[in-house]
Amino acid sequence: MTAVTIHHRTQYRYREMVTFGPHWLMLRPRASRGLRVRDLVVTISPEARLDWGEDVWGNAVATATIGTPSDALLIDSRLSVDLEAEAWPVFPIAPEAHRYPFRYADTDWTDMGALTVPAHPDPQGRLQGWARGFVAGKGEGTDTLSLLQDLNAGVAGATAYRWREEEGTQSPLETLRLASGTCRDLSVLFVEALRQLGFGARLVSGYLLPEEGGAPGAVGTGATHAWGEVFLPGAGWIAFDPTNRSMGGRNLIPVAVGRDIGRVVPVSGGFSGARDALVELSVEVDVIRE
């Protein structure tokens, strides 16, 4: 078991006093057999009322109602978790899904719904063609887990991680064209490629725990992180992090899951004031082994 503390600080600065609308916070990790939340304290300045609930995915969402105008907004989250995910997991994939292509059970197909449907247009089939390039020859099909690992590594091989401050996410085709992107861009490319191949896949936001000894090259340890999950019969949801070419949740702390990356952002909301009132947005994240 690994005890972890996370300090997540989001600060907005404005050139004048503004009035805040509701802000929605996704800051509480998703508890599971591999992750236990010990403590979470959220502090907001100016003072706000927090009302906790769940969205359609079961993500914990806090609605912050801020009644005092201000020229700054600080959202400070401090949490402690115990992480027990295996370093080298063995996935009990159902025999019928060992080789690709396979067919999901009707009930699984119905329950996954839109998670199997691409969310971005691919009018000329470029993304589908790129994804199908990872499928081995015909005959008896391709080993499913090998295909997923190759596609995960293929995203990292076709792109370079590039930090950018602007909001929003690139389309999968744009990421391929630019051959670069943030963790959210690479994750969207991975998930959309999976959907083009008929897999049920979803996007995840959360935190990345640095490996002991520093894990040279690990990307995303000083910020929120994004990755993808694919559903396989028997094994359930399996995490893949294309940014770091990794599989499994040994160093991933999921907070929110969803079909679209825009629905799992940690902090969202608006304000009333001049269009150019926002001067600065800064996010600081520390993920530390206790």
Disulfide bonds with the S-S distance in Angstrom:
none
